Structure formats: structure tokens, C-alpha cells
Amino acid sequence: MMRSLTVAFAACLTVSSAAAAPRVLFDTEAGPILLELDDVRAPRNTANLLRYVNDGFYDGLIFHRSIRDFVIQAGRFDQNGQLRLPTYSAIAGEPRNGLSNRYGTIAMALSGSNVNSARSEFFINTADNTSLDGSFTVFGRVVYGMGAVEDIDERRTTGDDAPFRPVLITRAVQVADGAFPILDAHSGSWFDPANSGRGIVLEIASDPEDATRRILIAYGYDYRDGAQVWVNGAQPFAVGDHEVTVAMQTASGADFGSAFAPGAVLFDTEWGSLHIRFSSCDLGTFTYTSRFGDSTQQLTRITTPPGRGCEATE
């Protein structure tokens, strides 16, 4: 799977500066929801959401309102049904800014008909709701995670639009501008489609010691001097991180299987490192730095674990 690391393969993805907009990841029980915010056409609303996110205000809150094929709403109640009061004053609205309440966009909720009453509550449109444009400020859109949004939208509700089983926001974090965070969906086998035999397997696991972190596990195999060599490593990272560097080691044996046999394993804990940066759910740049040479590979995921599929982001 990982051959000829001494041969550099530089096919790095070029990221357009136009994509460098503020992003927020809502890690929810229904799955991740990645938002891209428009701080040019809605600077006040963007800044308002970011300060609540960076304060940790949304951590532990729920989507308390769901109207099928209309909106899902959060930013008011925690998982115990207790009201969480906003910590900042209301902001002036920015409606009619060229952004419309269409499917997959985010807007701030209001108190009554006052366009200048937005505080901590927001909603995501689950239909084209252009009739809201006159009052409700759109300031971003979902770029990944509409499957989670649809899950929340389709849940059974009470007579007052409260879900019987509300979805929890475990953590909300700001992501680097224009970046794509490391997600559970990145688990799977990754290969270079232009160079057969190059690739690696990734697993994203929960960190049992810290709920705000995950662990990226990377492993693959090679053959050197007639023997099998396993390359592996693991590195914790924070929810919302979009790149990680993993210290890699090798474990080698005389033939397939002996790399696992006690007494037949040769370890090299100073083999080198692997730096991973994702540009989407199924595309990433993998850079090896090792004693055997350096290599940069543009890999795509070709296997999909159950329930972790990628989705269209537009």
C-alpha cells in the first residue's frame, strides 16, 4: 500500500482564497454540521455567532424546535430543558443583504417582528423560505452535514414543534477559515488513484480521556528487503482541527503475520512522521517525512465504513 516513499509526488490541491471564509463546526448527536459564514454581507451576525461559539455557549444545547420542511432551531435550551440566557445584547439585523433564506442556509432567530432583536438563537432552513428575507438575516450556509440537518428536521415533534428526542450539540467550535475539519467520516482506506499501491488506512476514534478530542490512527504496510513492514501511528487532535501530524513507527517481520508474533517484531520508533490535511470529506494531502525520504501524495478515500459516507456539499 505504501511503496516508493523516496519518490516525491507533488500534486497538492490549490485552495482558492475566495473560499477563505469563517467556518463553524457543530458536533451533534446526529452528525457534524459544518457552516461557512459570510462576514462580508453579514458582518454583525457572523461576529455574533462566532463570539457565542468561542465562548462555548452552544456546547450542551439542543435543537429545541423542528418544523419539517421549514426550519430547525437551536440556541436556547440545554439537554435538561433548562433555559440558557444569552450573554450579549441584541444586534442590529442585516436583512436584504443579497443572501436569501434558501435550503441549507443559516439565519438568526428574532424576538417577535423586531429585526434588531437577534441574540443567541439561530435556525437552519430546511426548505426555500424566501418569504422570510424581509426580516431574518441570512449569514451563512451548510457546506457539509445536510444529512444531519435532515435527520433533525424529520424527527417527530410535539404540538409546539419540540422534538420528542431532541438532538444535542455536544460541541461547537470555530474552524480555520476555509478549512475542512477532521471528521469521523474520514475513516477508511485512502489511495492515490493515479499511482496504484500508494495509500493508507485511517480510523478516527473517541479520546477516552478528553471528550473535546479525537484520536487519528493511521496504518499501512510495505515490503522492504523481502520482509513485511507495518507503518503505524496515532495522534490526539481537538474537535474542529483540520490538520494533524502523526509520529509514525514501523513494525517488521520475516513474512506476513510474523510482524504480530512476539519475539519476531522489529520496531523503528524514529521512522518519521505523516502530516495530513483534508480539503473535503474524501480528498486530502498526505505528506511523509522519514529517514527513507519525503513524499507528498494527494489521496482520495475509496472505502466507506457503514454510516460514514460523504455527501454532496453544494
N, C-alpha and C positions, 0 to 999 in steps of 0.2 A: 504493500500500500504506500510506503514512503521510500521511494528509491531516488538515487542521484541527488541527494541534498547538496552536493558540492556544485551542482549546476544551478545557477541563479535563473529564476523565471520571474521576470518583472512585467506583470500585466496588471498593474494597480488600477483600481477604479478611480476615475476623475469625478470628484464631487463638485457640483455647481455651487457657486457662492450664493445663488438665488435660493438654495434650499436651507441656508443657514438661518433659520427662524427658531425662536424659543420653542422648546418641546417639554411636555409633561407626561410622565407615565403614572397611570392609576393601576396599581396592582390589586386586582379584585378577586373575589372567590369565583367569579365566572370566567376569569382570564384577564390578561393585560389589555389595557386600553391606552394607546399612545396618541397624544394630541399634539398638533402643531398650531401654534398661536400666531396671530397676525398683529405684531406690535407696531406696524406702520399705519394700518387703517383703524385699529382699535387699541391705542397705547394705554389708555387708562384701565380698560377692562383686562388687558393682558397683564399689566403690572399688578392689578388687584388679585388675580388668581395666583400669580407667582408668589406673592408675599404670604398668602394663606398656605400654599403648598410648602414653601420653605420654612414656615412656622410649624409644620406638622399638624395643621388644623384638621385636615381631612382624614388623617390616619384613624381608623376605627369607626368612621362614619359609614352610613349605609345609603343605598339608593332607596329613598323613602317613598318615592312617587313614580308610578309607571302607568302611562296611558298608551295602550297598544296602538301602534302606527301613528303616534303623535310625539311623545317625549318620554325620557327617563330623567329623573331629577335627584340631586344629592346636595349635601352641604348644610344639613340642619340637625339630623338626629344621629345618635350613636347606636351601636348594636344592642344596647339595652333599652332603646326607645327614649333616652334622655335627650332633651334639647341642648344643643351646643351653641351658645350665643356667639354671634360674630364679634371679632375683636377690633375691627376697624370701622370707621364711619362709612356711610353710603357714598358711592361715587357717582359722578355725572355720567349719564348714558351717552353712547356714541352710535345711535341708530342711523340708518340711511348712509352707511359708510362704504357702500359698494359690495358688502357681504350680505348674503341672504340666508334666511332660516331654511336651508335645504337639508335633505337627508345626510346625516353624518356630521353636521356642524354643531358647535357648542356656543351657547349664549348664556348670559346671566339672567337669573330669575329676578322678578321685581316684586315690590310690595304694592298691590293694587295696580293702578294705572300710572303711577309716578315713574317716569323714565329715569329719574335720578335717585332711585332707591336701591340699586343693586349693592349687595354686600358679599355674603359668602356662598349663597345658593346658586347653582348653575344647572342647566339642563342640556341634554344632547338630543337633537332632533332625530326621530326615527321615521320621518316622512318629510316631504316637502311642505313646509309650513310658512309659505311666503306671506301669509296674512299677518304674521307676527312682526314683519320687518319694520313697521312704523314705530314700534315701541321697544322691542327687545334687540339688544346689541349682540350681533354675531362677532366673535373674535377669534375663531379657530375652527379646526376640523379634526376628525379622527383620521389618522394616517395608517393605523393598524389596530385591529381589535373590534371591528364591527360585528364579528361573531359573538363576542361577549356582550356588546350592546344589544344585539337582537335577543340574546338569551334573557337579559334583564327585561326587555320590552315585552317578551312573550309570557312572562310569569303571571300566574293567577293573582288577582288582587281583590281587595275588599271593596265595599261600596264607595269608599273615599279614595280609591286609587292607590292604596297602600298594599304592596306585595305581601302575600301570606308568608313567603320566605324571602325576606329582603337580602340583597347581595351586599356583602361587606367590602369596603375599601380597606384592605389591610395596610396599604402604604401608598402615599402619593409623593413623587419626587420629581424634581426638575432634571431633565436630561440635557446634555451638552447640545448647543444649538445645531440643528440639522442632523444630529446623530441618531443611530438606531440602537436601542439598548439590548443587552444580552437577555434573552428570554428562554423560558423552558422549551419553546418551540425550536430552539437551535439544537436540541438534542438530535442525534442521528449521525449517519455516515456522510462525510464530506469528501468530494473528489474534484480533481481538475479535469473537466470534460475534454480539454484539448491535449492532455497528456495522461494516457492510461497508466495506472499504477500509482499515481500520486494521490494521497488522501489521508484522512484521519477520522476517528470516531470521537464524538463529543457526548458528554452527559452533563446535564445541569441538575444539581441536587440541592436540597434544602440544607442549610447550615444548622445542625442541631444545637449549637451554642449561641446563635445570634439570629433572630428572626428577620433582621434587616439585611441579612446577607444570603448569598447563594454560594455554591461551590461548583466551579467548572472543572470537569475531569476530562482529560484528553489522552487518548491512547491509540497506538497503531503498531505495525510490525514491519520489519525489513529483514533482509538476508545479507550477511557480511561474512566473508571467508567461509562460506558453506554452512554457516550456523544462523539460526533464527535469532533476531534481536527485537525485543519488545521495547518501544519507546512510550513512556507514560509520565503523567504529572497531574497535579491537582492544585487549584488556587482559589481561595475565597475571593468574592467580589461583592460590592454593595449593590442592592437593588437599584436599577437605573444606570449603572455603569455600562458604557458602550464598547470598552476595550479592556483587555486583560493580558498580562504577561505571566506565563506558566513556566516555572523551572522544571525541565524535563530530565528524566533519568532513563537508562536502559537496563534491561534485564535480559541476558542472553543465555542460551543453552545449546547443546550439540545438535538437537533436532526439534521438530515441532512437538511440543508437550514437555520437553525436558526443562524448558525455561520456567516451569512451575514446580519442578521437583526439588525438594530440599537437598542441598549439597551440590546441585548441578547448576546453580544460578550464579552468574557473574554480574554484579551491579556496577554501573558507572553513574554516580550521582552528580557528576560535573559535566554531563554531556552537552548541556546548553539550555536554551530557552525557546519558547514559542510565544509569539505575540499575535493575538487575534483581535481583529476589528471588523465588526459586521456593518454592512451597508444596507441590509434588508433582512427579511426573515430567512431567505435562502441564498444569500450571497455574502462572502466575507473575504478579507485579505489575511493570509496566514504567513507570518514571517518567522523563519527559523534562524537562530544564531547559535552555531555549535562549533566544536573543535574540528568538525569534519567539513566545515564550510557553511555559507549562508545561502538562504533561498527564500524568495518571496513567491507565493502561489495564490492565485485567485481561484477559490474553491466554491463549489455550489453543493447544496445538500441534495442527495439523491435517494435517501430513505426517510420515511416519515413515521415516527412512533405513533401509536394509536392516540387520537385526541389531541395531537400537537401539530396539526397541519398548518401550512402557510395559507394565507388568503390574499386576494387582490386588495391592494391598499388604496386604489383610486375609485 
